[in-house]
Amino acid sequence: MGSGTNIGRVRGLGSAQEGAHHWVMQRVTAVSNLLLVLWLVFSLIRLPNYEHELIIQWLSSPLVAVPMMLMLVSIFWHLRIGLQVLIEDYVPDHGVRFGLIILLNFFAIGGAALGIFSVAKIAFTGVVA
Amino acid sequence: MAGASGSESNRPLSPHLQVYKWGPHMLVSILHRVTGDGMALVGVPLLVWWLYAISAGPESYEYFLSWFNFYYLGYIILVGMSFAFFEHMFSGLRHFVMDAGAGYELQTNKMWSVAVPLAAVITTGSMWLYIVFKNF
């Protein structure tokens, strides 16, 4: 494509100069997902039981709360890019596509915020009496 | 877009899914998208609900568990999500190799495409066997 003509740039056509960013971040978060979700799977299946009290105690440890929060960031980042590709592939209408991508961003940021806040609340308020 | 007016119908059409002969590479590619989007739309909201329910207190957690134990619903979803995770994980590892430019030879590519879902089924099965023997 080259760098486009001057008038093309003024009109906002041609390369947006950031095409590789999503591609790279999808792979960076894939690696962190690999480590963090495997950590979650192994931790969860090794817990002796899933009573509220024990889960609270488990999640209160910084060595659990911190990877859990990092995992939420990594997962939601990864799924935001992945679902955006899904929308871009299957929704031809530009207006609907734009709206769905906005909803996706609300879902990704809102979901991550709710998850992280919940973990933080458990970690900071600790064991319930 | 296939135009409704017959005058545009002589344009070449892109072949779609049902035109191709199914092969393992096609299956792995489709499974990668299905498992990824499935986890994003079902598994992750469930995870966040679980974390929220824990943080909101014992009653909220009980409510979560009442849905989880509703006709084994939670177990059915977790078996599905664990397979989705392992399938997506092995498939993602395959993508890393292909990103490096390797594994495109026909036989090699086919072999790994068969290996990915097999590994996912075996890993999922082993994990649930471990869970069953540990807890029941």
HADDOCK unambig.tbl for C-alpha pairs under 7 A between the chains (distance, minus, plus):
assign (segid A and resid 45 and name CA) (segid B and resid 131 and name CA) 6.48 0.50 0.50
assign (segid A and resid 52 and name CA) (segid B and resid 54 and name CA) 6.74 0.50 0.50
assign (segid A and resid 52 and name CA) (segid B and resid 58 and name CA) 6.16 0.50 0.50
assign (segid A and resid 52 and name CA) (segid B and resid 61 and name CA) 6.89 0.50 0.50
assign (segid A and resid 79 and name CA) (segid B and resid 40 and name CA) 5.79 0.50 0.50
assign (segid A and resid 83 and name CA) (segid B and resid 37 and name CA) 6.52 0.50 0.50
assign (segid A and resid 111 and name CA) (segid B and resid 48 and name CA) 6.93 0.50 0.50
assign (segid A and resid 115 and name CA) (segid B and resid 48 and name CA) 5.12 0.50 0.50
assign (segid A and resid 115 and name CA) (segid B and resid 51 and name CA) 6.23 0.50 0.50
assign (segid A and resid 115 and name CA) (segid B and resid 52 and name CA) 6.56 0.50 0.50
assign (segid A and resid 118 and name CA) (segid B and resid 51 and name CA) 5.99 0.50 0.50
assign (segid A and resid 118 and name CA) (segid B and resid 52 and name CA) 5.26 0.50 0.50
assign (segid A and resid 118 and name CA) (segid B and resid 55 and name CA) 5.37 0.50 0.50
assign (segid A and resid 119 and name CA) (segid B and resid 51 and name CA) 6.63 0.50 0.50
assign (segid A and resid 121 and name CA) (segid B and resid 55 and name CA) 6.36 0.50 0.50
assign (segid A and resid 122 and name CA) (segid B and resid 55 and name CA) 5.42 0.50 0.50
